[in-house]
């Protein structure tokens, strides 16, 4: 179903929730700190969030031009009847789960659920059918 979106040359996107204001700047900063070159799509320094056309941000989509509001992925999931990925831990707890608990399996399940929920939200915006996915982990 989604393969039609990935077969368009030059029209590939990175999708996430709040990626324009958090994920992409964070990834770029970490790459610079680690001495890694930024690939062309990540050379975004000096650009405004609304100038990043190859990033699909579900939070930006939900704002509909309202730049003063923050809407969580958990809230959008609730509005659309999508299972929240924040039912066990949320992003603010990942560091503790790694550094204090060493629980990589828990982080893996959280990340998979987060990606899946974001894809489901994006599909709702596109008026597409939801994905069917069964997680292999018993914790999911």
Rosetta blueprint (number, residue, H / E / L):
1 X L
2 X L
3 X H
4 X H
5 X H
6 X H
7 X L
8 X L
9 X L
10 X L
11 X L
12 X L
13 X L
14 X E
15 X E
16 X E
17 X L
18 X L
19 X H
20 X H
21 X H
22 X H
23 X H
24 X H
25 X H
26 X H
27 X H
28 X H
29 X H
30 X H
31 X H
32 X H
33 X H
34 X L
35 X L
36 X L
37 X L
38 X L
39 X L
40 X H
41 X H
42 X H
43 X L
44 X L
45 X L
46 X L
47 X L
48 X L
49 X H
50 X H
51 X H
52 X L
53 X L
54 X L
55 X E
56 X E
57 X E
58 X H
59 X H
60 X H
61 X H
62 X H
63 X H
64 X L
65 X L
66 X L
67 X L
68 X L
69 X L
70 X L
71 X L
72 X L
73 X H
74 X H
75 X H
76 X H
77 X H
78 X H
79 X H
80 X H
81 X L
82 X L
83 X L
84 X L
85 X H
86 X H
87 X H
88 X L
89 X L
90 X L
91 X H
92 X H
93 X H
94 X H
95 X H
96 X H
97 X H
98 X H
99 X H
100 X L
101 X L
102 X L
103 X L
104 X H
105 X H
106 X H
107 X H
108 X H
109 X H
110 X H
111 X H
112 X H
113 X H
114 X H
115 X H
116 X H
117 X H
118 X H
119 X H
120 X H
121 X H
122 X H
123 X H
124 X H
125 X H
126 X L
127 X L
128 X L
129 X L
130 X L
131 X L
132 X L
133 X L
134 X L
135 X L
136 X L
137 X L
138 X L
139 X L
140 X L
